[in-house]
Amino acid sequence: MKANSNDIANYSEEKAQEENMVFDKNEALEIIEDDEEFLKELAEIFINDAPEQMSEIKEAVYSRNSKDLTSSAHKLKGAVACFGEKAAFKATWKLEIMGRENRLDDVEETYEVLVREAERLVNALREFVRN
């Protein structure tokens, strides 16, 4: 079967939407064995704990403390992983590696990406918990 231009355009649009997705409920449910109530509990914990965790990362970034950056990014990465490996996960992973390798040249820019993506994730999780 030959793909036409509409098929290609639809696939491209679906991929773009998938990449912009902040939270994939189905992926998250798969991670925790389809327990939606537990996922909501995890979401509420994350929503409440994220500001403190982000503050720890911010302090490590601006004090250029590699050890604290590694530790705080790793901690947040673990929490974010429950909701899938989307942009917030990737930003925390990158910060953790930057700290581990003491490679802090672009750390502020990566932190700003994390701030945006963490905010998007928190908003998506709040919506999920409400429904």
Secondary structure, DSSP 8 states (H G I E B T S, - for coil): ----HHHHHHHHHHHHHHHH-S--HHHHHHHTTT-HHHHHHHHHHHHHHHHHHHHHHHHHHHHT-HHHHHHHHHHHHHHHHTT-SSHHHHHHHHHHHHHHTT--TTHHHHHHHHHHHHHHHHHHHHHHHH-
